[in-house]
Amino acid sequence: MTSPIAIKIALANLSDEIDTEEIYQYIESNSNDLETYQLDSTKVTAAAIDYIAILSIVGSIASTASLLWMAYEKFIARKRQKNSDAGIYIVIHLSEKERIEFWIGKTHNDKDQFINEFTFRVTEFSKSKKSKKKFNEIKKDITHSGVWKKRK
């Protein structure tokens, strides 16, 4: 049995000419398998992670990885400065102290390698016993903290 996965996302080190809202809208409009939330900027002024995508269909892990890469290429890669590490930072919490991290544009610069690693690691986690527990903790935070607002 697999569990839904909370994919936390931050758009990192972007220049002013890159519109974060446009990136989030692109992700949402190109996936039917994601439920998305964003921090309410009226309640939280600064945070490392400001967007969460809930993936509930395990078969869509590879397509979600591909979608995140396409968003990076379409909105960030062509506008970033030569030595910039602007990109999409992704974190999936496994437990209180463990997590899977990806940074498209910094630590992950090869599309196929990113998609394969993301798909493998997230699929394996979704099958673990701790994935459901972690998902429930994150979902509780989203619904009860008062700082997250549903987007899609």
C-alpha positions as CSV (number, residue, x, y, z in Angstrom):
1,M,0.0,0.0,0.0
2,T,1.3,3.4,-0.9
3,S,0.7,6.7,0.8
4,P,0.3,10.2,-0.6
5,I,3.4,12.3,-0.6
6,A,3.8,15.9,0.4
7,I,6.3,17.6,-1.9
8,K,7.6,20.9,-0.4
9,I,8.9,23.4,-3.0
10,A,10.7,26.7,-2.9
11,L,11.8,28.7,-5.9
12,A,15.3,29.6,-5.0
13,N,17.5,32.5,-5.8
14,L,15.3,33.8,-8.6
15,S,15.9,37.2,-10.3
16,D,13.1,39.8,-10.3
17,E,12.3,39.0,-13.9
18,I,11.0,35.5,-13.0
19,D,7.4,35.4,-11.9
20,T,6.9,32.8,-9.1
21,E,3.1,32.9,-9.5
22,E,3.5,32.0,-13.2
23,I,5.5,28.9,-12.3
24,Y,3.0,27.7,-9.7
25,Q,0.1,28.2,-12.1
26,Y,2.0,26.3,-14.8
27,I,2.6,23.3,-12.4
28,E,-1.1,23.3,-11.3
29,S,-2.5,23.6,-14.8
30,N,-0.4,20.8,-16.1
31,S,-1.2,18.2,-13.5
32,N,-4.5,16.7,-12.5
33,D,-2.8,14.6,-9.8
34,L,-1.6,17.4,-7.5
35,E,-3.4,19.2,-4.6
36,T,-1.5,22.4,-3.9
37,Y,-1.1,24.8,-1.0
38,Q,0.7,28.0,-0.5
39,L,1.7,29.9,2.6
40,D,-0.6,32.8,3.3
41,S,1.7,35.8,2.9
42,T,-0.5,37.8,5.2
43,K,0.3,35.4,8.0
44,V,3.9,34.4,7.3
45,T,6.4,37.0,6.0
46,A,9.4,34.8,5.4
47,A,9.8,31.0,5.0
48,A,12.1,28.7,3.2
49,I,9.3,26.6,1.9
50,D,6.2,28.4,0.6
51,Y,4.5,25.8,-1.6
52,I,3.3,22.2,-1.0
53,A,2.1,19.8,-3.7
54,I,0.3,16.7,-2.5
55,L,0.8,13.8,-4.8
56,S,-1.7,11.0,-4.2
57,I,-1.3,8.9,-7.3
58,V,2.0,7.0,-7.1
59,G,1.9,6.2,-10.9
60,S,2.3,10.0,-11.4
61,I,5.6,10.3,-9.6
62,A,7.6,10.3,-12.9
63,S,5.3,12.7,-14.6
64,T,5.5,15.0,-11.6
65,A,9.3,14.9,-11.8
66,S,9.1,15.7,-15.5
67,L,6.6,18.6,-14.9
68,L,8.9,20.1,-12.3
69,W,11.8,19.9,-14.7
70,M,9.7,21.5,-17.5
71,A,8.8,24.3,-15.2
72,Y,12.4,24.9,-14.5
73,E,13.4,24.9,-18.1
74,K,10.5,27.1,-19.2
75,F,10.6,29.8,-16.6
76,I,14.0,29.7,-14.9
77,A,16.8,28.1,-16.9
78,R,16.6,30.5,-19.9
79,K,16.5,33.6,-17.7
80,R,19.1,32.8,-15.0
81,Q,22.6,34.3,-14.9
82,K,25.6,32.2,-16.0
83,N,26.9,31.3,-12.5
84,S,23.6,31.4,-10.7
85,D,22.1,28.6,-8.8
86,A,18.5,29.8,-9.3
87,G,16.2,26.8,-9.5
88,I,13.5,24.7,-7.9
89,Y,14.3,23.4,-4.4
90,I,12.3,20.3,-3.5
91,V,12.2,18.5,-0.2
92,I,10.3,15.5,1.0
93,H,10.4,14.9,4.7
94,L,10.9,11.2,5.6
95,S,11.0,11.7,9.3
96,E,11.8,14.4,11.9
97,K,15.5,14.2,10.9
98,E,15.6,12.6,7.4
99,R,14.6,14.1,4.1
100,I,15.1,13.7,0.4
101,E,16.3,16.9,-1.3
102,F,16.6,18.0,-4.9
103,W,17.7,21.4,-6.3
104,I,17.0,21.6,-10.0
105,G,19.6,24.1,-11.3
106,K,22.2,23.5,-8.6
107,T,22.7,19.9,-7.5
108,H,20.5,18.5,-10.3
109,N,21.4,19.7,-13.7
110,D,20.7,16.7,-15.9
111,K,17.0,16.1,-16.7
112,D,17.1,12.3,-17.0
113,Q,19.2,11.8,-13.9
114,F,16.8,14.0,-11.9
115,I,13.7,12.3,-13.2
116,N,15.1,8.8,-12.5
117,E,16.4,9.7,-9.1
118,F,13.2,11.5,-8.0
119,T,11.0,8.7,-9.3
120,F,13.1,6.0,-7.6
121,R,13.5,7.7,-4.2
122,V,9.9,9.0,-3.9
123,T,8.4,5.7,-5.0
124,E,10.5,3.8,-2.5
125,F,9.5,6.2,0.3
126,S,5.8,6.0,-0.7
127,K,5.9,2.3,0.0
128,S,7.5,2.6,3.4
129,K,5.6,2.5,6.7
130,K,6.8,5.9,7.8
131,S,5.4,7.6,4.6
132,K,1.8,7.5,5.8
133,K,2.8,8.8,9.3
134,K,4.8,11.7,7.8
135,F,2.0,12.6,5.3
136,N,-0.6,12.7,8.1
137,E,1.7,15.0,10.2
138,I,2.1,17.4,7.2
139,K,-1.6,17.3,6.3
140,K,-2.5,18.1,9.9
141,D,-0.1,21.1,9.8
142,I,-1.6,22.3,6.5
143,T,-5.2,22.1,7.8
144,H,-4.8,23.2,11.4
145,S,-1.9,25.7,11.4
146,G,-3.8,28.5,9.7
147,V,-0.9,29.6,7.6
148,W,-1.5,27.5,4.5
149,K,-4.2,28.2,1.9
150,K,-5.4,25.8,-0.7
151,R,-4.7,26.7,-4.3
152,K,-5.9,23.6,-6.2
